[in-house]
């Protein structure tokens, strides 16, 4: 299960890098290459899809990282203490 979650995180990270490279911080990017608003749903629609994809991939990486961390955390073991005498020395175990 750990390997599967790690692979999903790696794939989502690679896709996020690609999506961020498609975007242009000054409003250009992939949407400016389409030209008129009538092509492929318009410029605004393309920006919305890229923006939602970015946030979705970032959310997937965050949630899966938390799940992977919780899953790989070792469980605490409860150590049973031996009964002690009044002086604080442990008593000998009773044999059968």
N, C-alpha and C positions, 0 to 999 in steps of 0.2 A: 504494500500500500504506500509505503514511503517513496519508493522508486517511481510509482505512478504519479503521485502528487508532485514530485520533483520534476518529472518530465513535462507535466502540464504547466508548471510555473515557468520552466525554461522556454517552452513554446509560446506562452503568453508574453513573455519578456521580449522575445524576438519579434513577434507581431507588433508589440507596442513600439519598439524602435522603428520599425518600418512605417507605422502610422504617423509617428511624430516627424519622421523625415518627409512625409508627404505634405504635412502642414507647412505653411509659411507664416512666420510671426507677423508679417506686415499685411496680411489679408490676401495674399496671392495663393501660391501653392497649387494643388491639384484643381481647385475650383476655378482659378483664373485661366487655366488651360482650356476649359470648355467653351469659353467665349460667351455666346448669347444665353439669356436666362431660360430659353425654351429647350435647350439641349440637356438631356439626362436629368430632368427634374429641376434644373436651375442651379445657380451658384449657391444660394442659401441652403438648399436641400443637401447639397454635397458637403457643405461645411457642417451641417447638423449631423450627418452620418459619421463624418470623420471625428467630430467632437464626442459623440456618444460612444463610438468605438474606443476612443482613447480612454474615456472614463470607465468603460466596462472592463477593458483589459487591466487597467490599474486596480480596479476593485477586485477582479479575479485573483490577481497576484497577491494583493493584501490579505484577502480572506484565506486563500490556500496556504500562505505563509504562516498565518496564525494557527490554522488547523494542523499543519505539519509540526509546528513548534509544540503545540499541546500534545500531539500524538507521540512525539519522540521524548517528552519529558519522562524521566524514570519515576516510577511509583515509589513512594516512601514506604519503607518496611518498619513495622512496629516491632520493637525489641522488647521481649518480655523480661522483666527484671526478676532476679532471684530473690526470694524472701530473705530478710536479714534478721539477725538477733538485735538485742537492744544496744550492743556495743558497735554495731554497724558491720560486723563480719558476716559474710554469707553463710547460710546453713548448708550442711551437707545434704545432697539429694537422697531421698528415701528410696532404697532399692526394694525389689520384690523378691 
